[in-house]
Amino acid sequence: MDVFENVVWKKSSRSDGQGANCVEVAVSPDAVGVRDSKDRDGATLAFTPDDWAAFLTGIKSGEFDS
Protein backbone atom coordinates (compact mmCIF):
# COMPACT_ATOMS: atom_id res chain seq x y z
CA MET A 1 0.00 0.00 0.00
CA ASP A 2 1.20 3.49 -0.87
CA VAL A 3 1.91 5.40 2.35
CA PHE A 4 0.75 8.60 0.60
CA GLU A 5 -2.43 7.17 -0.91
CA ASN A 6 -4.89 8.76 1.51
CA VAL A 7 -3.11 11.94 2.52
CA VAL A 8 -3.61 15.55 1.50
CA TRP A 9 -0.86 17.05 -0.61
CA LYS A 10 -0.17 20.75 0.04
CA LYS A 11 1.57 22.99 -2.47
CA SER A 12 4.35 25.13 -1.08
CA SER A 13 3.50 28.77 -0.55
CA ARG A 14 6.82 29.46 -2.30
CA SER A 15 5.66 27.77 -5.50
CA ASP A 16 5.06 30.28 -8.24
CA GLY A 17 1.99 30.39 -10.46
CA GLN A 18 4.03 30.18 -13.65
CA GLY A 19 4.68 26.42 -13.55
CA ALA A 20 8.15 26.55 -12.06
CA ASN A 21 9.30 25.69 -8.55
CA CYS A 22 6.15 23.70 -7.78
CA VAL A 23 6.68 21.50 -4.76
CA GLU A 24 4.04 19.61 -2.80
CA VAL A 25 4.42 17.99 0.60
CA ALA A 26 2.28 15.31 2.25
CA VAL A 27 2.57 14.14 5.84
CA SER A 28 1.54 10.69 7.01
CA PRO A 29 2.20 9.13 10.42
CA ASP A 30 5.19 7.21 9.04
CA ALA A 31 6.66 9.45 6.34
CA VAL A 32 6.81 12.87 4.73
CA GLY A 33 6.55 12.93 0.96
CA VAL A 34 7.82 15.56 -1.45
CA ARG A 35 6.93 15.68 -5.13
CA ASP A 36 6.84 17.98 -8.14
CA SER A 37 3.28 19.23 -8.49
CA LYS A 38 3.72 19.40 -12.26
CA ASP A 39 4.41 15.63 -12.33
CA ARG A 40 2.17 14.12 -9.65
CA ASP A 41 2.57 10.63 -11.07
CA GLY A 42 6.35 10.97 -11.10
CA ALA A 43 8.81 10.19 -8.35
CA THR A 44 8.05 11.00 -4.73
CA LEU A 45 10.83 11.50 -2.23
CA ALA A 46 10.01 10.00 1.18
CA PHE A 47 11.60 11.01 4.47
CA THR A 48 11.14 9.83 8.02
CA PRO A 49 9.47 12.45 10.21
CA ASP A 50 12.74 12.85 12.16
CA ASP A 51 14.79 13.39 8.99
CA TRP A 52 12.23 15.89 7.70
CA ALA A 53 12.33 17.81 11.00
CA ALA A 54 16.14 17.91 10.85
CA PHE A 55 15.97 19.17 7.25
CA LEU A 56 13.56 21.96 8.20
CA THR A 57 15.74 22.93 11.16
CA GLY A 58 18.72 23.14 8.81
CA ILE A 59 16.81 25.35 6.40
CA LYS A 60 15.65 27.70 9.14
CA SER A 61 19.16 27.99 10.61
CA GLY A 62 20.74 28.76 7.22
CA GLU A 63 22.71 25.52 7.11
CA PHE A 64 22.17 25.18 3.35
CA ASP A 65 22.76 28.81 2.39
CA SER A 66 25.62 29.31 0.00
Secondary structure, DSSP 8 states (H G I E B T S, - for coil): --TTTTS--EE-TT--TTSSS-EEEEE-SS-EEEEETT-TTS-EEEE-HHHHHHHHHHHHHTTT--
